[in-house]
Amino acid sequence: MSLTRDLTRLIREKPVTERDLEWASLFVLDTLGCALGALPTEPARMLKAVAPPARADTARKAFYLGGLSHILEMDDLHRDSVTHPGSVVIPAAWAVAHDHDLGGEAFLRAVLAGYEACCRVGMSVGKKHYRVWHNTSTCGPFGAAFAVAELIGLDDDRTVWALGNAGTQSSGLWEFLAEGAMSKHLHTARAAESGVLASFLAREGFTGAQNILEGEKGFYAGLCADPIPDAVTAAPERPWQLINTSIKPWPCCRHTHPAIDGAIALHKEIAGEAIAKVKVGAYRAALDVCDRPAPEDPYSAKFSLQHTVAIALADGRVDQASFDADARQRMAGERKKVDVGLAPRIEAAYPESWGAEIEVETASGRRLSAARHDAKGDPDNPVTAAELSEKARAQLVAGGSSQARADELIGAILALPDNRPVRSLGLFEIAGDARPQARAARSA
């Protein structure tokens, strides 16, 4: 027996309802909106140069779509595991379902299973893992491999081998953030690709370690200072982990969202009055990643509590323009007023709850405060299906689709539970078009 074998049994014994499939289609819409919305960006151009979907094999298609999905920093987030499962699991499953001409129901079932594997492994790594390792990148290959194993019909033994081969490919260090480097997109790209390769090899009889997690020289021994192995199989009766995953309304690191939520609420109360100082209380992981008082590029600004809180207080909103050079310059003085630190109550609730506390003192001496236990988009404070569709519509249009084409795609993705063929959506044809403006004109 092994943890990966127990995990395989748990997932395959878990019932799937029609409502579960509908939930999965919503998360697919969110992820694909993030991916196609990123097409005009420079990182997307670079990914396409290395992995052009028109000529790529299945694994490299997953690589391309996985990288695209993470560029805008708007992909979903599972709090308990601190992973972005959608940007890894869905690209891997989509590439396989596309190339194997599979229908929407099989694809969505695989997505549910892949989220479960990614998130359950992620919940087992312990808090210290995240200080150096990017959980999405290290745990994502398990989820991608399991989704692919479902789609290509691997038996339990070969699925365990696939998980072993996925785990031995785990990687992804946070050092990129110190320099504002692009490696985070590579993390999701490689995790998706690694999962495809792991399961395709297992199909051929290529074995992988069944004790890859708990073994003497396995994942926990190498990457986790405080693992929680029991979390892999705890509470099997709980709803699918996908349903406990959060949707991001703002295009920046999820750790900044509770503070943004509170700051937006305070914006109206401040009513344009000058701010003297701001105090933000957060949990340790948020400080480790997002304590960045002077971001020098858009990506660093998306990981700055100081910048995101300052601009949310000033503008009452956060969007892609909130991180450009003009916005960073405009907020240079305001960021200096924002002091961030550890809030013991917020830290104690993490990772089950991602919260923040904000205190603002205005120039006239008024004191205002806001606290958030759950950020907008969390399961306890969810976005609606209409809000999610509107988010996807805005991203698709920003990516080059016309309004009509965006609505067509949204409808087709949400119809996947009816077993619509995945290939019929033409996603890789859209993602492979290097001329988004021309595509928009043709679609009008």
C-alpha positions as CSV (number, residue, x, y, z in Angstrom):
1,M,0.0,0.0,0.0
2,S,1.0,3.6,-0.6
3,L,-0.4,7.1,-0.4
4,T,-0.7,7.3,-4.2
5,R,-2.6,4.0,-4.3
6,D,-4.9,5.1,-1.5
7,L,-5.5,8.4,-3.4
8,T,-6.3,6.6,-6.6
9,R,-8.9,4.5,-4.8
10,L,-10.4,7.5,-3.1
11,I,-10.9,9.5,-6.3
12,R,-12.2,6.6,-8.3
13,E,-14.8,5.7,-5.6
14,K,-16.0,9.2,-5.4
15,P,-19.4,9.7,-7.0
16,V,-19.9,12.3,-9.8
17,T,-23.3,14.1,-10.1
18,E,-24.6,16.3,-12.9
19,R,-24.2,19.3,-10.7
20,D,-20.5,18.4,-10.2
21,L,-20.1,18.4,-14.0
22,E,-21.8,21.8,-14.2
23,W,-19.4,23.1,-11.5
24,A,-16.5,21.8,-13.5
25,S,-17.6,23.5,-16.7
26,L,-17.6,26.8,-14.8
27,F,-14.0,26.4,-13.8
28,V,-13.1,25.3,-17.3
29,L,-14.7,28.6,-18.6
30,D,-12.7,30.6,-16.0
31,T,-9.3,28.9,-16.9
32,L,-9.8,29.1,-20.7
33,G,-10.9,32.8,-20.4
34,C,-7.6,33.4,-18.5
35,A,-5.6,31.6,-21.2
36,L,-7.2,33.3,-24.3
37,G,-7.2,36.6,-22.6
38,A,-3.4,36.5,-22.3
39,L,-2.9,36.0,-26.1
40,P,-1.8,39.6,-26.8
41,T,0.9,39.5,-24.1
42,E,4.6,39.2,-24.7
43,P,5.0,36.0,-22.6
44,A,2.3,34.4,-24.7
45,R,4.3,35.2,-27.8
46,M,7.3,33.6,-26.3
47,L,5.4,30.5,-25.3
48,K,3.9,30.1,-28.8
49,A,7.4,30.5,-30.4
50,V,8.5,27.5,-28.4
51,A,5.3,25.4,-28.5
52,P,3.3,26.5,-31.6
53,P,0.0,24.5,-31.1
54,A,-0.5,23.9,-34.8
55,R,2.7,21.7,-34.8
56,A,2.9,20.6,-31.2
57,D,2.3,17.1,-29.8
58,T,-0.2,16.6,-27.0
59,A,2.3,17.2,-24.2
60,R,3.5,20.4,-25.7
61,K,0.0,21.6,-26.4
62,A,-0.6,21.2,-22.6
63,F,2.6,23.1,-22.0
64,Y,1.4,26.0,-24.1
65,L,-2.1,26.2,-22.7
66,G,-0.8,25.8,-19.1
67,G,1.6,28.7,-19.5
68,L,-1.1,30.9,-21.1
69,S,-3.5,30.2,-18.3
70,H,-1.2,31.7,-15.6
71,I,0.0,34.9,-17.3
72,L,-2.8,37.3,-16.3
73,E,-2.8,36.1,-12.6
74,M,-6.5,35.6,-12.7
75,D,-6.7,31.8,-12.6
76,D,-8.4,30.0,-9.8
77,L,-6.9,29.2,-6.4
78,H,-7.5,26.4,-3.9
79,R,-6.9,27.9,-0.5
80,D,-6.2,24.8,1.6
81,S,-3.4,23.6,-0.8
82,V,-2.3,27.0,-2.0
83,T,-2.4,25.8,-5.6
84,H,-3.8,27.1,-8.9
85,P,-5.2,23.7,-10.0
86,G,-7.1,25.0,-13.1
87,S,-4.0,26.3,-14.9
88,V,-2.4,22.9,-14.7
89,V,-5.1,20.3,-14.7
90,I,-7.4,21.8,-17.4
91,P,-4.7,22.4,-20.0
92,A,-3.4,18.8,-19.7
93,A,-6.9,17.4,-19.8
94,W,-8.0,19.6,-22.7
95,A,-4.9,18.7,-24.8
96,V,-5.6,15.0,-24.4
97,A,-9.3,15.2,-24.9
98,H,-8.7,17.3,-28.0
99,D,-6.2,15.0,-29.6
100,H,-8.1,11.8,-28.6
101,D,-11.4,13.3,-29.9
102,L,-13.2,12.9,-26.5
103,G,-16.5,14.4,-25.4
104,G,-17.2,17.0,-22.7
105,E,-18.4,14.6,-20.1
106,A,-15.3,12.4,-20.0
107,F,-13.2,15.6,-20.0
108,L,-15.1,17.2,-17.1
109,R,-14.9,14.0,-15.1
110,A,-11.1,14.0,-15.6
111,V,-11.0,17.6,-14.5
112,L,-12.8,16.8,-11.2
113,A,-10.3,13.9,-10.6
114,G,-7.3,16.0,-11.5
115,Y,-8.3,18.9,-9.2
116,E,-8.8,16.3,-6.4
117,A,-5.3,14.8,-6.8
118,C,-3.5,18.2,-7.1
119,C,-5.3,19.7,-4.1
120,R,-5.0,16.7,-1.8
121,V,-1.3,16.4,-2.4
122,G,-1.1,20.2,-2.0
123,M,-2.9,20.0,1.4
124,S,-0.3,17.5,2.6
125,V,2.9,19.5,1.9
126,G,2.8,21.7,5.1
127,K,3.2,25.5,5.4
128,K,7.0,25.6,5.2
129,H,7.0,24.1,1.7
130,Y,5.6,27.3,0.3
131,R,8.4,29.5,1.5
132,V,10.7,28.1,-1.2
133,W,8.6,26.0,-3.5
134,H,5.6,27.1,-5.6
135,N,2.9,24.6,-4.7
136,T,1.2,24.8,-8.0
137,S,4.3,23.7,-9.8
138,T,5.3,21.0,-7.4
139,C,1.8,19.5,-6.8
140,G,0.3,20.3,-10.2
141,P,2.0,17.4,-12.0
142,F,0.0,14.9,-9.8
143,G,-3.2,16.6,-10.8
144,A,-2.4,16.7,-14.5
145,A,-1.2,13.1,-14.5
146,F,-4.4,11.9,-12.8
147,A,-6.7,13.8,-15.2
148,V,-4.8,12.3,-18.1
149,A,-4.9,8.8,-16.6
150,E,-8.7,9.1,-16.4
151,L,-8.9,10.1,-20.1
152,I,-6.7,7.4,-21.5
153,G,-8.2,4.7,-19.3
154,L,-5.2,3.7,-17.1
155,D,-5.9,1.0,-14.5
156,D,-5.0,1.5,-10.9
157,D,-1.4,0.2,-11.2
158,R,-0.5,2.3,-14.2
159,T,-2.2,5.3,-12.5
160,V,0.1,4.8,-9.5
161,W,3.1,4.6,-11.9
162,A,1.9,7.9,-13.5
163,L,1.7,9.6,-10.2
164,G,5.2,8.4,-9.3
165,N,6.6,9.7,-12.6
166,A,4.7,13.0,-12.0
167,G,6.1,13.5,-8.6
168,T,9.7,12.9,-9.6
169,Q,9.3,15.8,-12.0
170,S,8.1,18.2,-9.3
171,S,9.9,21.5,-9.3
172,G,9.3,25.3,-9.2
173,L,11.2,27.7,-7.0
174,W,10.0,31.2,-5.9
175,E,13.4,32.9,-6.7
176,F,12.0,34.2,-9.9
177,L,9.9,36.7,-8.0
178,A,13.0,38.6,-6.6
179,E,13.9,39.6,-10.1
180,G,10.4,39.9,-11.6
181,A,11.3,37.0,-14.0
182,M,8.7,35.1,-16.1
183,S,9.4,31.7,-14.7
184,K,6.0,31.5,-12.9
185,H,4.3,30.9,-16.3
186,L,6.9,28.1,-17.0
187,H,5.8,26.5,-13.7
188,T,2.2,25.8,-14.9
189,A,3.4,25.0,-18.4
190,R,5.8,22.4,-17.2
191,A,3.5,20.9,-14.6
192,A,0.8,20.4,-17.2
193,E,3.3,18.9,-19.7
194,S,4.9,16.7,-17.0
195,G,1.5,15.2,-16.1
196,V,0.8,14.3,-19.7
197,L,4.2,12.7,-20.1
198,A,3.9,10.8,-16.9
199,S,0.6,9.1,-17.8
200,F,1.5,8.5,-21.5
201,L,4.7,6.7,-20.3
202,A,2.7,4.7,-17.7
203,R,0.4,3.6,-20.5
204,E,3.4,2.0,-22.1
205,G,4.4,0.2,-18.9
206,F,6.9,2.8,-17.8
207,T,7.0,2.3,-14.0
208,G,7.0,5.0,-11.3
209,A,7.6,4.9,-7.6
210,Q,4.4,4.1,-5.7
211,N,5.9,5.6,-2.5
212,I,6.9,8.8,-4.3
213,L,5.3,10.9,-1.5
214,E,6.2,9.2,1.7
215,G,9.3,7.3,0.7
216,E,12.6,7.7,2.4
217,K,13.9,9.7,-0.6
218,G,10.6,10.9,-1.8
219,F,8.6,14.1,-2.2
220,Y,8.1,14.8,1.5
221,A,11.7,14.0,2.4
222,G,13.1,16.3,-0.3
223,L,10.7,19.2,-0.4
224,C,8.6,19.3,2.8
225,A,9.9,20.3,6.2
226,D,6.5,19.8,7.9
227,P,4.4,17.5,5.8
228,I,0.9,16.3,6.7
229,P,0.6,12.9,5.0
230,D,-2.8,12.1,6.4
231,A,-4.2,15.1,4.4
232,V,-3.9,13.1,1.2
233,T,-6.8,10.8,2.1
234,A,-8.6,12.7,4.9
235,A,-12.4,13.2,4.7
236,P,-13.1,11.3,1.5
237,E,-16.8,12.1,1.9
238,R,-16.2,15.9,1.3
239,P,-17.4,17.5,-1.9
240,W,-15.0,17.5,-4.8
241,Q,-12.1,19.9,-4.1
242,L,-12.9,21.8,-7.3
243,I,-16.1,23.0,-5.6
244,N,-13.9,24.3,-2.7
245,T,-11.7,26.3,-5.1
246,S,-11.8,30.1,-5.4
247,I,-12.3,32.3,-8.4
248,K,-10.2,35.5,-8.7
249,P,-11.9,38.8,-9.5
250,W,-8.6,40.8,-9.7
251,P,-5.5,40.2,-11.8
252,C,-2.9,39.9,-9.1
253,C,-1.6,37.5,-6.5
254,R,-4.5,35.9,-4.5
255,H,-2.6,36.7,-1.3
256,T,-3.4,40.4,-1.9
257,H,-7.1,39.9,-2.5
258,P,-8.5,40.0,1.1
259,A,-6.6,43.3,1.6
260,I,-7.9,44.6,-1.8
261,D,-11.4,43.7,-0.9
262,G,-11.2,45.7,2.4
263,A,-9.5,48.6,0.7
264,I,-12.1,48.9,-2.0
265,A,-14.8,48.9,0.8
266,L,-12.9,51.8,2.5
267,H,-12.5,53.8,-0.7
268,K,-16.0,55.3,-0.5
269,E,-15.7,56.1,3.2
270,I,-12.5,58.0,2.6
271,A,-14.3,60.0,0.0
272,G,-11.2,61.5,-1.6
273,E,-9.6,62.7,1.6
274,A,-5.8,62.4,1.8
275,I,-4.4,59.4,3.6
276,A,-1.8,59.8,6.3
277,K,-1.0,56.1,6.9
278,V,-2.3,52.6,6.4
279,K,-1.7,49.4,8.4
280,V,-2.3,46.0,6.8
281,G,-2.4,42.8,8.9
282,A,-1.9,39.6,7.0
283,Y,-0.8,36.0,7.4
284,R,2.9,34.8,7.0
285,A,2.6,33.4,3.5
286,A,1.2,36.6,2.2
287,L,4.1,38.6,3.7
288,D,6.7,36.1,2.4
289,V,5.5,36.6,-1.1
290,C,3.9,40.0,-1.2
291,D,5.8,42.3,1.1
292,R,7.2,44.5,-1.8
293,P,7.2,48.2,-1.0
294,A,8.8,49.4,-4.2
295,P,7.8,47.2,-7.2
296,E,9.6,48.1,-10.4
297,D,7.6,46.2,-13.0
298,P,4.0,45.1,-13.5
299,Y,4.6,41.6,-12.3
300,S,6.2,42.7,-9.0
301,A,3.4,45.2,-8.5
302,K,0.9,42.3,-8.8
303,F,2.7,40.7,-5.8
304,S,2.9,43.9,-3.7
305,L,0.5,44.3,-0.8
306,Q,1.7,47.9,-0.6
307,H,0.8,48.7,-4.2
308,T,-2.4,46.8,-4.4
309,V,-3.8,48.3,-1.2
310,A,-2.7,51.8,-2.2
311,I,-4.3,51.7,-5.6
312,A,-7.5,50.0,-4.3
313,L,-7.9,52.8,-1.7
314,A,-7.2,55.5,-4.3
315,D,-9.3,54.2,-7.2
316,G,-11.8,51.9,-5.7
317,R,-11.0,49.2,-8.2
318,V,-8.1,47.0,-9.4
319,D,-7.6,46.0,-13.1
320,Q,-4.8,45.3,-15.5
321,A,-4.1,49.1,-15.8
322,S,-3.5,49.2,-12.1
323,F,0.0,47.8,-12.6
324,D,1.3,49.7,-15.6
325,A,4.1,52.3,-15.4
326,D,1.7,55.2,-14.9
327,A,-0.1,53.5,-12.0
328,R,3.1,52.5,-10.3
329,Q,4.4,56.1,-10.6
330,R,1.2,57.6,-9.4
331,M,1.2,55.3,-6.3
332,A,4.9,55.8,-5.4
333,G,4.1,58.1,-2.6
334,E,1.0,56.3,-1.4
335,R,2.8,53.0,-1.1
336,K,5.2,54.5,1.4
337,K,2.2,55.1,3.7
338,V,1.3,51.4,3.7
339,D,2.8,49.3,6.5
340,V,2.3,45.6,6.4
341,G,2.8,43.1,9.2
342,L,1.7,39.8,10.7
343,A,-1.8,39.7,12.3
344,P,-1.9,36.7,14.7
345,R,-5.6,36.1,14.3
346,I,-5.3,36.1,10.5
347,E,-2.3,33.8,10.6
348,A,-4.0,31.3,12.9
349,A,-6.8,30.9,10.4
350,Y,-4.6,30.3,7.4
351,P,-4.7,28.3,5.1
352,E,-8.4,27.4,5.7
353,S,-9.1,31.1,5.6
354,W,-7.2,33.8,3.7
355,G,-7.9,37.0,5.5
356,A,-6.6,40.6,6.1
357,E,-7.1,43.5,8.4
358,I,-6.8,47.2,7.2
359,E,-6.6,50.3,9.3
360,V,-6.5,53.7,7.6
361,E,-5.8,57.1,9.2
362,T,-6.7,60.1,7.1
363,A,-5.0,63.5,7.1
364,S,-7.8,64.9,9.3
365,G,-7.3,62.1,11.9
366,R,-10.2,60.0,11.0
367,R,-9.6,56.2,11.6
368,L,-11.3,53.7,9.4
369,S,-10.9,49.9,9.4
370,A,-12.0,46.8,7.5
371,A,-11.4,43.1,8.0
372,R,-12.0,40.2,5.7
373,H,-12.2,36.6,6.7
374,D,-12.8,35.4,3.1
375,A,-12.0,37.2,-0.1
376,K,-14.5,37.8,-2.9
377,G,-14.6,34.7,-5.0
378,D,-13.9,32.2,-2.1
379,P,-16.5,29.4,-1.6
380,D,-17.8,31.3,1.4
381,N,-18.1,34.5,-0.5
382,P,-18.6,33.3,-4.1
383,V,-18.9,35.0,-7.4
384,T,-22.1,34.2,-9.3
385,A,-22.2,32.3,-12.6
386,A,-23.2,35.6,-14.2
387,E,-20.1,37.3,-12.7
388,L,-17.9,34.5,-13.8
389,S,-19.2,34.6,-17.4
390,E,-18.7,38.4,-17.5
391,K,-15.1,38.0,-16.3
392,A,-14.5,35.4,-19.1
393,R,-16.3,37.6,-21.7
394,A,-14.0,40.6,-20.8
395,Q,-10.9,38.4,-21.0
396,L,-11.9,36.9,-24.3
397,V,-12.6,40.3,-25.9
398,A,-9.3,41.6,-24.5
399,G,-7.6,38.6,-26.1
400,G,-8.9,39.5,-29.5
401,S,-12.3,37.8,-29.8
402,S,-15.4,39.7,-30.8
403,Q,-18.3,40.0,-28.4
404,A,-20.3,37.6,-30.5
405,R,-17.5,35.1,-30.6
406,A,-16.9,35.4,-26.9
407,D,-20.5,34.7,-26.2
408,E,-20.4,31.7,-28.5
409,L,-17.4,30.3,-26.8
410,I,-18.9,30.8,-23.3
411,G,-22.0,29.0,-24.3
412,A,-20.1,26.1,-25.8
413,I,-17.9,25.7,-22.8
414,L,-20.9,25.7,-20.4
415,A,-22.6,23.1,-22.6
416,L,-19.7,20.6,-22.2
417,P,-21.7,18.5,-19.7
418,D,-24.0,17.6,-22.6
419,N,-20.9,15.8,-24.0
420,R,-20.1,18.2,-26.8
421,P,-16.8,17.1,-28.4
422,V,-13.9,19.1,-27.0
423,R,-12.3,19.4,-30.4
424,S,-15.4,21.2,-31.8
425,L,-14.6,24.3,-29.8
426,G,-11.5,25.1,-31.9
427,L,-9.6,26.3,-28.9
428,F,-6.1,25.6,-30.2
429,E,-7.0,27.2,-33.5
430,I,-7.9,30.4,-31.6
431,A,-4.9,30.1,-29.3
432,G,-2.6,29.6,-32.2
433,D,-3.6,32.7,-34.1
434,A,-0.8,35.2,-33.7
435,R,-3.0,38.1,-34.9
436,P,-5.6,38.7,-32.3
437,Q,-7.0,41.9,-33.9
438,A,-7.3,40.1,-37.2
439,R,-9.1,37.3,-35.5
440,A,-11.5,39.7,-33.9
441,A,-12.3,41.3,-37.2
442,R,-13.0,37.9,-38.8
443,S,-15.3,36.9,-35.9
444,A,-17.3,40.1,-36.0
